[in-house]
Every structure is written in C-alpha cells, then in structure tokens.
C-alpha cells in the first residue's frame, strides 16, 4: 500500500497517460516491469522446479488447506453482501473440510455439494455501489483497481481467523498460501508465459484480461464503460 500511495504521488510528475481509464499508466508500467523481473527470476523458476510436486496430490492438499483458511472470510463477505444462503453454504463448507477433510487438506465438501463460492471485500464494495476506480498494478500482487486494492487491505485486517490462530499457525497459513501461488504458477505455466512473454505488450494484455475477467465475475455487462484496448487502433493502422 505504501508503493500504491507513492504511485499516486508520482503521477503528478509522470508523462501524460495513454488511456483515460488508466491515469496511473506510467507508474503502473513501471510496477509491471518490476513484477515481470520478480516472475522471471523468482516465481517462474520456483514454479518450474516445484511444478511436479505442486501438481501432485501433495500440492493439491496444500492448495486445499490454503483455500479452506480463506472460507471464513468469504462467509463474512457474503453476509455483508446480504447473501445469507451463500454465507451459510460457506460456513458449512468450512466446517466439513476442517473436520472430515482433516483441517482442509482434503475437500469432501465439494463432493457433498458444498462447492466453493469465493468472494472478497472488493465484491462487497461493488455490491454497495462503489465503482472500480482506476486500474492499478500492485507490486508482486499484480493487476487490480482502486476498489479491489482497498478491498484486499480490508480483507487482511478483518480475517475472522486472525483472532483464533496462534502466531505459529498463522505462519503456517502464510507459507501454505505462498506455496499455493507457486502451484498456480506451475499449473498455468504456458498460459501465463504466453501473456507475460509472448505478447507484444504484456502490460496492456494483462490489464485487458484482468478487467474483462473481473467484470464478468461481478456480473457486469460490457457497456459504455467497458475497457477499450488503447492499442487496437494503432495496431490496425
């Protein structure tokens, strides 16, 4: 968030942006360059090395464990969105996987019809009528927008498990989350590589895909405020 605040301040002396929907584009591109370097030299090599393990049952168990720890937060956000049936569903899913599923290492809840219904405080803010705001590229985290970036901060400080888990257990949870992200990178290695290293403009491609996918998740339809690729006209000329 300190980097995000610095990005806002830097826009005062940054070159004119190329897109009205992306007023932070000069700084966003700089952060994207940093993220590319982190991926090239850290995340991608880790994913390549650990790929066979993270895509095995062991990796699946780690991912299940991490996902299970995020379920109470989803239940809270369902409540804030007045989706009481989804909140109850998520609570039951957490109870089943935390007991029968051995602390979430296994996922019997899905077999029982209690599939994951993920959500976050960014979606809660959307349900309350808050617009997405400008596109933001977060250090290490990647593409986001002003509303969802704020939502991530709120989610961190309102996690119901923070008052339940000990410091040691929270460290285990953080480690599992990191390993699950490495596993995701390994699982989608070729797809992510094509976006980051095979695109003519990986920043514009990342922004486009994030905005389209996020708006689809929130049930938004393409309209007057839909994203327009600023490079489309240039490529066609």
GIQUIMO-V82478 format. One record per residue. N is the residue number from 1. RES is the residue in three letters. SS is DSSP state (alpha for helix, beta for strand, coil for the rest). Layout:
# GIQUIMO-V82478
{{N:RES:SS} {N:RES:SS}}
This chain:
# GIQUIMO-V82478
{{1:UNK:coil} {2:UNK:alpha} {3:UNK:alpha} {4:UNK:alpha} {5:UNK:alpha} {6:UNK:alpha} {7:UNK:alpha} {8:UNK:alpha} {9:UNK:alpha} {10:UNK:alpha} {11:UNK:coil} {12:UNK:coil} {13:UNK:coil} {14:UNK:coil} {15:UNK:coil} {16:UNK:coil} {17:UNK:coil} {18:UNK:coil} {19:UNK:coil} {20:UNK:coil} {21:UNK:coil} {22:UNK:coil} {23:UNK:coil} {24:UNK:coil} {25:UNK:alpha} {26:UNK:alpha} {27:UNK:alpha} {28:UNK:alpha} {29:UNK:alpha} {30:UNK:alpha} {31:UNK:alpha} {32:UNK:alpha} {33:UNK:alpha} {34:UNK:alpha} {35:UNK:alpha} {36:UNK:alpha} {37:UNK:alpha} {38:UNK:alpha} {39:UNK:alpha} {40:UNK:alpha} {41:UNK:alpha} {42:UNK:alpha} {43:UNK:alpha} {44:UNK:alpha} {45:UNK:alpha} {46:UNK:alpha} {47:UNK:alpha} {48:UNK:alpha} {49:UNK:alpha} {50:UNK:alpha} {51:UNK:alpha} {52:UNK:alpha} {53:UNK:alpha} {54:UNK:alpha} {55:UNK:coil} {56:UNK:coil} {57:UNK:alpha} {58:UNK:alpha} {59:UNK:alpha} {60:UNK:alpha} {61:UNK:alpha} {62:UNK:alpha} {63:UNK:alpha} {64:UNK:alpha} {65:UNK:alpha} {66:UNK:alpha} {67:UNK:alpha} {68:UNK:alpha} {69:UNK:alpha} {70:UNK:coil} {71:UNK:alpha} {72:UNK:alpha} {73:UNK:alpha} {74:UNK:alpha} {75:UNK:alpha} {76:UNK:alpha} {77:UNK:alpha} {78:UNK:alpha} {79:UNK:alpha} {80:UNK:alpha} {81:UNK:coil} {82:UNK:coil} {83:UNK:coil} {84:UNK:alpha} {85:UNK:alpha} {86:UNK:alpha} {87:UNK:alpha} {88:UNK:alpha} {89:UNK:alpha} {90:UNK:alpha} {91:UNK:alpha} {92:UNK:alpha} {93:UNK:alpha} {94:UNK:alpha} {95:UNK:alpha} {96:UNK:alpha} {97:UNK:alpha} {98:UNK:alpha} {99:UNK:alpha} {100:UNK:coil} {101:UNK:coil} {102:UNK:coil} {103:UNK:coil} {104:UNK:coil} {105:UNK:coil} {106:UNK:coil} {107:UNK:coil} {108:UNK:alpha} {109:UNK:alpha} {110:UNK:alpha} {111:UNK:alpha} {112:UNK:coil} {113:UNK:coil} {114:UNK:coil} {115:UNK:coil} {116:UNK:coil} {117:UNK:coil} {118:UNK:coil} {119:UNK:coil} {120:UNK:coil} {121:UNK:alpha} {122:UNK:alpha} {123:UNK:alpha} {124:UNK:alpha} {125:UNK:alpha} {126:UNK:alpha} {127:UNK:alpha} {128:UNK:coil} {129:UNK:coil} {130:UNK:coil} {131:UNK:coil} {132:UNK:coil} {133:UNK:coil} {134:UNK:coil} {135:UNK:beta} {136:UNK:beta} {137:UNK:beta} {138:UNK:beta} {139:UNK:coil} {140:UNK:coil} {141:UNK:coil} {142:UNK:beta} {143:UNK:beta} {144:UNK:beta} {145:UNK:beta} {146:UNK:alpha} {147:UNK:alpha} {148:UNK:alpha} {149:UNK:alpha} {150:UNK:alpha} {151:UNK:alpha} {152:UNK:alpha} {153:UNK:alpha} {154:UNK:alpha} {155:UNK:alpha} {156:UNK:alpha} {157:UNK:alpha} {158:UNK:coil} {159:UNK:coil} {160:UNK:alpha} {161:UNK:alpha} {162:UNK:alpha} {163:UNK:alpha} {164:UNK:coil} {165:UNK:coil} {166:UNK:coil} {167:UNK:alpha} {168:UNK:alpha} {169:UNK:alpha} {170:UNK:alpha} {171:UNK:alpha} {172:UNK:alpha} {173:UNK:alpha} {174:UNK:alpha} {175:UNK:alpha} {176:UNK:alpha} {177:UNK:alpha} {178:UNK:alpha} {179:UNK:alpha} {180:UNK:alpha} {181:UNK:alpha} {182:UNK:alpha} {183:UNK:alpha} {184:UNK:alpha} {185:UNK:alpha} {186:UNK:alpha} {187:UNK:alpha} {188:UNK:coil} {189:UNK:alpha} {190:UNK:alpha} {191:UNK:alpha} {192:UNK:alpha} {193:UNK:alpha} {194:UNK:alpha} {195:UNK:alpha} {196:UNK:alpha} {197:UNK:alpha} {198:UNK:coil} {199:UNK:coil} {200:UNK:coil} {201:UNK:coil} {202:UNK:alpha} {203:UNK:alpha} {204:UNK:alpha} {205:UNK:alpha} {206:UNK:alpha} {207:UNK:alpha} {208:UNK:alpha} {209:UNK:alpha} {210:UNK:alpha} {211:UNK:alpha} {212:UNK:alpha} {213:UNK:alpha} {214:UNK:alpha} {215:UNK:alpha} {216:UNK:alpha} {217:UNK:alpha} {218:UNK:coil} {219:UNK:coil} {220:UNK:coil} {221:UNK:coil} {222:UNK:coil} {223:UNK:coil} {224:UNK:coil} {225:UNK:coil} {226:UNK:coil} {227:UNK:coil} {228:UNK:coil} {229:UNK:coil} {230:UNK:coil} {231:UNK:coil} {232:UNK:alpha} {233:UNK:alpha} {234:UNK:alpha} {235:UNK:alpha} {236:UNK:alpha} {237:UNK:coil}}
